[in-house]
Every structure is written in structure tokens, then in C-alpha cells.
Amino acid sequence: MEWVNETVVREFVFLGFSSLAGLQRLLFIVFLFLYLFTLGTNVIIISTIVLDRTLHNPMYFFLAVLSCSETCYTFVIVPKMLVDLLAQKKTISFLGCAIQMFTFLFLGCSHSFLLSVMGYDRYVAICNPLRYTVLMGHEVCVGLVAAACACGFTVAQIITSLVFHLPFHSSNQLHHFFCDISPVLKVASYHTHISQIVIFMLCALVLVIPLSLILISYIHIISAILQFPSTLGRYKAFSTCASHLIVVTVHYGCASFIYLRPKSNYSSSQDALISVSYTILTPLFNPMIYSLRNKEFKTALRRVVERTIFLPQH
């Protein structure tokens, strides 16, 4: 068998929506609307938190970082996907694919660690309220976000290096709409069991460690809430955690399905469908879950809008 030089694969072809050729224009319109709506809501959230002083506390600081992260996260994948839905040739260069995978993994892994930081913030707020401002000072919050990003950067760099140092001799067709780990590994000419194990272990650590920290935080939170004397106090405490729990369930549920199931259960169509949910739908719902149903945030948003409208008249 004659081997060709691995530089032959200079680009990859996306086949994620090839089975829906007749619906691609409709999908473009739907995904464009959802993308613009997601960008709009995240911009509103970040602007409101920055402009209203009553929201200058750790919980909303982390929410602003989360919104910024999700805005960048969707920007890495969705614009290219929208272009491909209208294009005849749905390709990405070898280097472009590596950059997309690294950026996507960096933001996704940082997102996982950031959710655990937000769980810790809720733990301190409910279990140690008298020392909350001391334990969660601005420098501590910035340090926690920096640590989450550093962990995400390290994991993304290792996985991307392992994947793109593999030889790509033959197929360049990815049954996906962006450069995710499994579709790219599938078209590699060969890969060692060691690299597969390292990638799987890193994915597991990124999911298991933050989720374990969140579970530990919530065990303490629930035990503390159950000791509250009033029903109203318990309800308010639970309501501040409900949004975080919903987002955690969706994020870790989708990510675990994609990255932690056995290779024998790999399905390109299933992965593409789940990927649409966590690249488009989850960033769409997260702002609404966290902020637009929050009375304190809605009051602050109203104040910001009123100041913006009436200030120029004075």
C-alpha cells in the first residue's frame, strides 16, 4: 500500500448538515436569529452589570464573565457554521481547524471550571454570609476566574497538540459542523492508545473535578438551608441556587454524553444534534435562566434603560 505524505490533508470538509441539503437555507435563518438574539441578551447582561452599581458583587461579576465567555464561545463556531450553510464548499484549513478546536476547548473547559467557582460563591454566600465580603473580595474573584482560564488553557493546549500531531493521510471529511475532538480523531490515519487515553482522561478530569466540587458545595448548601427557621428564607436561598443548578445540569449532561461515552457508541448524527444544543441553544437559554428571570437584575436593567433614555434630555 502506497503511503502519501501527510501534508496532502491541507483542509477539512464539513459534512454535518449534508443530509439536510434542502433545509440549509431555513436552518441558516433560524440559527442566525438565535445567534443574534444570544449576542443581544449577553450584551444587555454585561452592560447592565457594568453600569448598575447594585450589581457590583461577586455573583454578578461571575455572571458577566460567564456571559462574555459564552459570547466568545458561540463566535468561534456559529459564524463559520452560518457561512457553510450557504456555501457550496464547506471547508476549513488544517491550521484553522486546529485554532478552532483549541479556542473551543479553551472556552468550554474554562466554562466548566467557572461553573464550579460559581458553586463555591453560592456556598460562601449561604453557609458563611457574615464573612462573604471578606472571602469573596474582588482580588479573590479575579484570581478564581484567572485560575479557571489557566486550567482551560492548559487542557486545551494539551488536547489540541495531541490531536494535530497525528498523521492525516487519507480522508479529510468531518461528519460534523466544526472541529470537535471525536470527528477529527476519526479521520486520523492512526492514533496510539496512549494519546486516546490521555485525551479521555483530560476530558474526564475537566468534567468530573468541577462537578465534584459543585456537588460538595451543594451538599453543604442544602444542609445549611434546611436549618433556616423560616419557609420564606429557605425558598429565597433555594431560588438563588436554582438557576445555577439548571445550567450545571445542561452543561455537564451534554458534555458527558459527547466526551465520556465509549467509542463503540459513537454516532456522528447524534453528536451533531447534541452539539447544536450546547453551541446554540444552551448559550441562548443561559442568560434567560440566570438573569432575565431574576427580579434584582430586571430592576437594575430598568434603571439603566431609564438613565440611558432620560439622561440626554437633562
C-alpha positions as CSV (number, residue, x, y, z in Angstrom):
1,M,0.0,0.0,0.0
2,E,1.5,3.3,-1.0
3,W,1.5,6.0,1.7
4,V,1.1,9.6,0.7
5,N,2.7,12.5,2.6
6,E,0.6,13.7,5.5
7,T,0.8,17.3,4.1
8,V,-1.8,16.1,1.5
9,V,-4.5,16.9,4.0
10,R,-4.4,20.7,3.9
11,E,-8.0,21.3,4.7
12,F,-11.1,19.5,6.1
13,V,-14.6,19.3,4.7
14,F,-17.6,19.6,7.0
15,L,-20.5,17.2,6.3
16,G,-22.5,18.0,9.4
17,F,-25.6,19.2,7.6
18,S,-25.1,17.3,4.3
19,S,-28.2,15.1,4.9
20,L,-30.3,18.2,5.3
21,A,-29.4,19.9,1.9
22,G,-33.0,21.1,1.2
23,L,-33.3,22.7,4.7
24,Q,-30.0,24.5,4.9
25,R,-31.4,28.0,4.0
26,L,-34.1,27.6,6.6
27,L,-31.5,26.4,9.1
28,F,-29.4,29.5,8.3
29,I,-32.3,31.8,9.0
30,V,-33.2,30.0,12.3
31,F,-29.6,29.8,13.6
32,L,-28.9,33.4,12.6
33,F,-31.9,34.6,14.5
34,L,-30.9,32.5,17.6
35,Y,-27.3,33.7,17.3
36,L,-28.2,37.4,17.1
37,F,-30.7,37.0,20.0
38,T,-28.0,35.3,22.1
39,L,-25.5,38.0,21.4
40,G,-28.1,40.7,22.2
41,T,-29.0,39.2,25.5
42,N,-25.4,38.7,26.6
43,V,-24.5,42.3,25.6
44,I,-27.5,43.5,27.7
45,I,-26.5,41.4,30.7
46,I,-22.8,42.5,30.6
47,S,-23.8,46.2,30.1
48,T,-26.3,46.2,32.9
49,I,-23.9,44.6,35.3
50,V,-21.1,47.1,34.4
51,L,-23.4,50.2,34.5
52,D,-25.5,49.5,37.7
53,R,-23.6,49.7,41.0
54,T,-26.1,47.5,42.9
55,L,-24.9,44.5,40.8
56,H,-21.3,45.1,41.6
57,N,-21.0,41.9,43.7
58,P,-19.3,38.5,43.2
59,M,-22.4,36.7,41.9
60,Y,-23.0,39.2,39.1
61,F,-19.2,39.5,38.4
62,F,-19.1,35.8,37.7
63,L,-22.3,36.1,35.6
64,A,-20.7,38.8,33.5
65,V,-17.7,36.7,32.9
66,L,-19.9,33.7,32.0
67,S,-21.8,35.8,29.5
68,C,-18.6,37.1,28.0
69,S,-17.3,33.5,27.8
70,E,-20.5,32.3,26.1
71,T,-20.4,35.2,23.6
72,C,-16.8,34.2,22.6
73,Y,-17.7,30.5,22.6
74,T,-20.6,30.9,20.1
75,F,-18.4,33.3,18.0
76,V,-15.8,30.6,17.5
77,I,-18.3,28.1,16.0
78,V,-21.6,29.7,14.8
79,P,-20.4,32.4,12.2
80,K,-18.4,29.7,10.3
81,M,-21.4,27.3,10.5
82,L,-23.7,30.0,9.1
83,V,-21.4,30.7,6.2
84,D,-21.1,27.0,5.5
85,L,-24.9,26.6,5.4
86,L,-25.0,28.9,2.3
87,A,-21.7,27.8,0.8
88,Q,-21.2,25.1,-1.8
89,K,-17.7,24.2,-0.4
90,K,-17.8,23.8,3.3
91,T,-14.1,23.7,4.2
92,I,-11.6,24.8,6.8
93,S,-7.8,24.8,6.6
94,F,-5.7,22.5,8.7
95,L,-4.4,25.4,10.8
96,G,-7.9,26.9,11.0
97,C,-9.3,23.6,12.3
98,A,-6.6,23.4,15.0
99,I,-7.2,27.0,16.1
100,Q,-11.0,26.4,16.2
101,M,-10.5,23.3,18.3
102,F,-8.1,25.0,20.7
103,T,-10.3,28.1,21.2
104,F,-13.5,26.0,21.6
105,L,-11.8,23.7,24.1
106,F,-10.2,26.6,26.0
107,L,-13.6,28.4,26.4
108,G,-15.5,25.1,27.1
109,C,-13.1,23.9,29.7
110,S,-12.9,27.4,31.3
111,H,-16.7,27.4,31.4
112,S,-16.7,24.1,33.4
113,F,-14.3,25.4,35.9
114,L,-16.1,28.7,36.1
115,L,-19.4,26.9,37.0
116,S,-17.6,25.3,39.9
117,V,-16.4,28.7,41.0
118,M,-19.9,30.0,40.9
119,G,-21.0,27.0,43.0
120,Y,-18.3,27.9,45.6
121,D,-19.6,31.5,45.5
122,R,-23.1,30.3,46.4
123,Y,-21.7,28.1,49.1
124,V,-19.9,31.0,50.8
125,A,-23.0,33.3,50.4
126,I,-25.3,30.8,52.1
127,C,-23.1,28.9,54.5
128,N,-20.8,31.8,55.6
129,P,-22.8,35.0,54.9
130,L,-21.0,37.1,57.6
131,R,-17.6,36.6,56.0
132,Y,-18.9,36.7,52.4
133,T,-17.4,40.1,51.5
134,V,-14.0,39.1,53.0
135,L,-13.8,35.6,51.5
136,M,-15.1,36.8,48.1
137,G,-13.3,40.1,47.7
138,H,-12.6,41.5,44.2
139,E,-9.0,40.1,44.1
140,V,-10.2,36.7,45.1
141,C,-12.9,36.7,42.4
142,V,-10.4,37.8,39.7
143,G,-7.9,35.1,40.9
144,L,-10.6,32.4,40.7
145,V,-11.5,33.4,37.2
146,A,-7.8,33.6,36.2
147,A,-7.3,30.1,37.6
148,A,-10.4,28.7,35.7
149,C,-9.0,30.2,32.5
150,A,-5.5,28.9,33.1
151,C,-6.8,25.4,33.7
152,G,-8.9,25.7,30.5
153,F,-5.9,26.9,28.5
154,T,-3.6,24.1,29.7
155,V,-6.1,21.3,28.9
156,A,-7.0,22.8,25.5
157,Q,-3.3,23.2,24.6
158,I,-2.5,19.5,25.5
159,I,-5.5,18.0,23.7
160,T,-5.1,20.1,20.6
161,S,-1.4,19.3,20.4
162,L,-2.1,15.5,20.8
163,V,-4.8,15.6,18.1
164,F,-3.0,17.6,15.4
165,H,0.4,15.8,15.8
166,L,-1.3,12.7,14.5
167,P,-0.9,11.9,10.8
168,F,-3.8,12.7,8.4
169,H,-3.0,10.7,5.2
170,S,-6.4,9.9,3.6
171,S,-9.9,11.2,4.4
172,N,-10.5,14.8,5.2
173,Q,-14.2,14.6,5.6
174,L,-15.6,15.5,9.1
175,H,-19.1,14.4,9.8
176,H,-19.7,17.5,11.9
177,F,-20.1,21.2,11.5
178,F,-17.0,22.3,13.5
179,C,-13.6,20.8,14.5
180,D,-14.5,18.8,17.6
181,I,-12.3,16.1,19.1
182,S,-14.1,12.9,18.0
183,P,-14.7,13.8,14.3
184,V,-11.1,14.9,13.8
185,L,-9.7,11.8,15.6
186,K,-11.9,9.6,13.4
187,V,-10.2,10.8,10.1
188,A,-6.6,10.5,11.5
189,S,-4.7,7.7,9.8
190,Y,-3.9,6.2,13.1
191,H,-3.6,7.1,16.7
192,T,-2.0,5.4,19.7
193,H,-3.9,4.1,22.7
194,I,-1.8,6.4,24.9
195,S,-3.0,9.5,23.1
196,Q,-6.6,8.3,23.3
197,I,-6.3,7.5,27.0
198,V,-4.7,10.9,27.8
199,I,-7.4,12.8,25.8
200,F,-10.2,10.8,27.5
201,M,-8.6,11.3,31.0
202,L,-8.3,15.1,30.5
203,C,-11.9,15.3,29.3
204,A,-13.0,13.3,32.3
205,L,-11.0,15.5,34.7
206,V,-12.4,18.7,33.2
207,L,-15.9,17.3,33.8
208,V,-15.5,15.2,37.0
209,I,-13.4,17.6,39.1
210,P,-15.6,20.7,38.7
211,L,-18.8,18.7,39.0
212,S,-17.5,17.0,42.2
213,L,-16.7,20.4,43.7
214,I,-20.2,21.6,42.8
215,L,-21.8,18.6,44.4
216,I,-19.7,19.1,47.6
217,S,-20.7,22.8,47.7
218,Y,-24.4,21.9,47.3
219,I,-24.3,19.2,50.0
220,H,-23.2,21.9,52.4
221,I,-25.7,24.5,50.9
222,I,-28.7,22.1,51.2
223,S,-27.8,21.1,54.8
224,A,-27.5,24.8,55.7
225,I,-30.8,25.8,54.0
226,L,-32.7,23.1,55.8
227,Q,-31.7,24.7,59.1
228,F,-33.2,28.0,58.2
229,P,-36.1,28.8,60.6
230,S,-38.5,30.4,58.0
231,T,-40.0,28.9,54.9
232,L,-39.6,32.1,53.0
233,G,-35.9,32.2,53.9
234,R,-35.5,28.6,52.6
235,Y,-37.4,29.5,49.4
236,K,-35.2,32.6,48.7
237,A,-32.0,30.6,49.3
238,F,-33.1,27.8,47.0
239,S,-34.2,30.2,44.3
240,T,-30.7,31.8,44.2
241,C,-29.2,28.4,43.5
242,A,-31.9,27.0,41.1
243,S,-30.6,28.9,38.1
244,H,-27.0,27.6,38.6
245,L,-28.2,24.1,39.1
246,I,-30.2,24.1,35.8
247,V,-27.2,25.4,33.8
248,V,-24.9,22.9,35.5
249,T,-27.2,20.0,34.6
250,V,-27.5,21.0,31.0
251,H,-23.8,21.8,30.5
252,Y,-22.4,18.6,32.2
253,G,-25.2,16.4,30.8
254,C,-24.4,17.4,27.1
255,A,-20.6,17.4,27.7
256,S,-20.6,14.0,29.4
257,F,-22.7,12.5,26.5
258,I,-20.2,13.8,23.9
259,Y,-16.9,13.2,25.6
260,L,-17.3,10.4,28.2
261,R,-19.2,7.7,26.4
262,P,-17.5,4.6,25.0
263,K,-16.1,4.9,21.4
264,S,-18.3,2.0,20.3
265,N,-21.4,4.2,21.0
266,Y,-20.0,7.0,18.7
267,S,-22.7,8.4,16.4
268,S,-21.9,11.3,14.0
269,S,-25.6,12.3,13.7
270,Q,-26.2,12.2,17.5
271,D,-23.1,14.2,18.2
272,A,-24.1,16.8,15.6
273,L,-27.5,17.1,17.2
274,I,-26.2,17.4,20.8
275,S,-23.5,19.8,19.6
276,V,-26.2,22.1,18.2
277,S,-27.8,22.1,21.6
278,Y,-24.7,23.2,23.5
279,T,-23.3,25.6,20.9
280,I,-26.6,27.4,20.1
281,L,-29.4,26.5,22.4
282,T,-27.6,26.4,25.8
283,P,-25.9,29.9,25.3
284,L,-29.4,31.1,24.3
285,F,-31.2,29.8,27.4
286,N,-28.4,30.5,30.0
287,P,-28.9,34.3,30.0
288,M,-32.6,34.0,30.4
289,I,-32.2,31.3,33.2
290,Y,-29.7,33.4,35.1
291,S,-30.7,37.0,34.6
292,L,-34.0,37.7,32.8
293,R,-36.0,35.8,35.4
294,N,-34.1,37.5,38.3
295,K,-36.0,40.3,39.9
296,E,-32.9,42.1,41.1
297,F,-31.4,42.1,37.6
298,K,-34.7,43.2,36.0
299,T,-34.9,46.2,38.4
300,A,-31.3,47.1,37.6
301,L,-32.0,46.8,33.9
302,R,-34.9,49.1,34.2
303,R,-32.8,51.7,36.0
304,V,-30.1,51.5,33.3
305,V,-32.7,51.9,30.5
306,E,-34.3,54.9,32.2
307,R,-30.9,56.6,32.7
308,T,-30.0,55.9,29.1
309,I,-33.3,57.4,27.8
310,F,-33.7,60.3,30.1
311,L,-30.1,61.4,30.7
312,P,-29.6,63.1,27.3
313,Q,-32.6,65.3,28.0
314,H,-31.0,67.0,31.0
